[in-house]
Amino acid sequence: MKVNRHLLATAMAFTLVSGSAVADTGTINFSGLITGTTCNVDISGSGANATVTLPTVSADSLNGATKTNGKTRFTLGLSGCTTGLTSAKAYFSGGNTVDNATGRLKNTDNTGADFVSLQLRDGSNDSVIVVGDASQHTTTTGYVDISSGNATLPYFVEYYAEGVATAGLVASQVTYNLIYK
């Protein structure tokens, strides 16, 4: 009886598989570009990895959700860019220091200020950068001309109140990549 059930189950499986149809419905083409050395990066004169120090501000200035303060400029200086590349911008990647819902940087100092995050802005047009969001790839804003081999990418970072901020230390970090056209 067990053998008959096994044969019946196998026959049903072949019937189900042979009953499905497969047809060609389209083609997906992929293309890309691999370049040699792209550009050297220098963040505000401190190398490719740097610390940007925001000013000390009063917790009173961040006494309610969405308030900002301490806007600080930083730049990514590009030099020695590969010939043939015409423009570049930074893509700020998501990660464990990023609030995926807001795109702001979490305060990672465990003894730090409560209800405070860090927000990035494009230094060319002051628009908010949603860290980790794919729209950074698809938007055409934020690119700078690198055809001369050198350029400066301007950005800002600022304190952002998620609620009524409390006094304390604020620290975070973000990973960046350069996107070229």
C-alpha positions in Angstrom: 0.0 0.0 0.0 2.9 2.4 0.8 4.4 1.7 -2.6 1.2 2.6 -4.4 0.8 5.9 -2.5 4.4 6.7 -3.4 3.8 5.9 -7.1 0.5 7.9 -7.1 2.3 10.9 -5.5 5.1 10.7 -8.0 2.7 10.5 -10.9 0.8 13.5 -9.6 4.0 15.5 -9.3 4.9 14.8 -12.9 1.5 15.8 -14.0 1.7 19.1 -12.2 5.2 19.9 -13.6 4.3 18.9 -17.2 1.1 20.9 -17.0 3.0 24.2 -16.6 4.0 26.2 -19.7 7.2 28.2 -20.2 7.5 30.8 -22.9 10.1 33.5 -23.8 8.6 36.8 -22.8 11.5 39.3 -23.0 15.2 40.0 -22.6 17.1 41.9 -20.0 20.3 43.6 -21.1 22.9 44.8 -18.6 25.7 47.3 -19.2 28.2 49.1 -17.0 31.6 50.7 -17.0 34.7 49.7 -15.1 37.2 52.6 -14.8 40.8 52.7 -13.6 41.5 55.0 -10.6 38.6 57.4 -10.3 39.2 60.4 -8.0 41.2 60.9 -4.9 39.0 62.2 -2.0 40.0 64.7 0.7 37.3 65.6 3.3 37.7 69.2 4.4 41.5 68.8 4.3 41.6 65.6 6.5 41.9 62.8 4.0 39.3 60.2 2.8 38.3 59.3 6.3 37.7 62.3 8.6 35.8 63.7 11.6 33.6 66.7 11.1 33.1 68.6 14.4 29.8 70.4 14.9 29.6 73.5 17.1 28.3 73.2 20.7 24.7 74.4 20.9 22.2 74.7 23.7 19.6 72.0 24.2 17.1 74.8 24.4 17.6 75.5 20.7 16.4 71.9 20.0 13.4 72.1 22.3 10.9 70.5 19.9 10.7 67.9 17.1 12.0 69.0 13.7 14.1 71.9 15.0 17.7 72.1 13.7 20.8 73.9 14.7 24.6 73.8 14.3 24.7 73.6 10.5 28.3 72.8 9.6 29.8 72.7 6.1 32.1 70.0 5.0 33.4 69.2 1.6 34.7 66.2 -0.4 37.6 67.5 -2.5 38.1 65.4 -5.6 41.5 65.4 -7.4 43.3 63.3 -9.9 40.0 62.2 -11.5 40.2 59.8 -14.4 40.0 61.3 -17.9 36.7 60.7 -19.5 34.6 61.0 -16.4 32.5 64.2 -16.5 30.6 64.5 -13.2 30.4 63.0 -9.7 28.5 63.1 -6.4 28.5 61.3 -3.2 26.1 58.5 -2.2 25.6 58.2 1.5 25.0 54.5 2.4 22.6 53.1 4.9 23.8 51.0 7.8 23.4 50.5 11.5 24.0 54.2 12.3 21.2 55.3 10.0 17.5 55.5 10.9 16.0 53.7 7.9 12.6 55.4 8.4 14.0 59.0 8.3 17.4 58.7 6.6 19.0 60.6 9.5 22.1 59.5 11.4 21.4 58.0 14.9 23.2 59.4 17.9 25.5 56.5 18.7 27.0 58.0 21.9 25.4 55.8 24.6 25.9 58.6 27.2 24.8 61.3 24.8 22.0 63.6 24.2 18.5 62.1 23.9 16.1 62.8 21.0 18.9 64.2 18.7 20.0 62.8 15.4 22.2 64.3 12.6 20.8 65.4 9.2 22.8 65.7 6.0 22.1 68.4 3.4 23.4 69.0 -0.1 25.6 72.0 0.0 24.7 73.2 -3.5 20.9 73.5 -2.9 20.4 72.9 0.8 18.1 69.9 0.1 17.9 67.2 2.8 19.8 64.0 1.9 17.9 60.8 2.9 20.8 58.6 3.8 20.6 55.1 2.3 17.7 56.0 0.0 18.0 54.8 -3.6 16.8 58.2 -4.8 20.4 59.4 -4.3 21.2 57.3 -7.4 18.3 58.4 -9.5 18.2 62.1 -8.9 20.3 64.3 -11.2 20.9 66.9 -8.6 24.1 67.1 -6.6 26.6 66.2 -9.4 29.6 68.5 -9.9 31.7 68.8 -13.1 35.0 66.8 -12.7 36.1 67.0 -16.4 39.1 69.2 -15.3 40.2 66.3 -13.0 39.3 68.3 -9.8 36.1 69.4 -8.0 34.6 70.1 -4.6 31.4 68.4 -3.4 29.8 70.6 -0.7 27.6 69.2 2.1 26.2 70.2 5.5 25.5 68.3 8.6 23.3 69.6 11.4 21.7 68.6 14.7 18.1 67.5 14.3 15.6 67.3 17.2 13.5 64.1 17.2 11.7 65.5 20.2 12.7 67.8 23.1 16.5 67.3 23.1 18.5 66.8 26.3 22.1 67.9 26.9 24.9 65.4 26.1 27.4 64.2 23.5 26.4 63.5 19.9 28.3 61.1 17.7 27.6 59.1 14.6 29.1 58.1 11.3 28.2 57.5 7.7 29.8 55.6 4.8 30.0 57.3 1.4 30.7 56.2 -2.1 31.2 58.3 -5.2 28.9 58.0 -8.2 30.3 59.0 -11.5 28.8 59.9 -14.9 
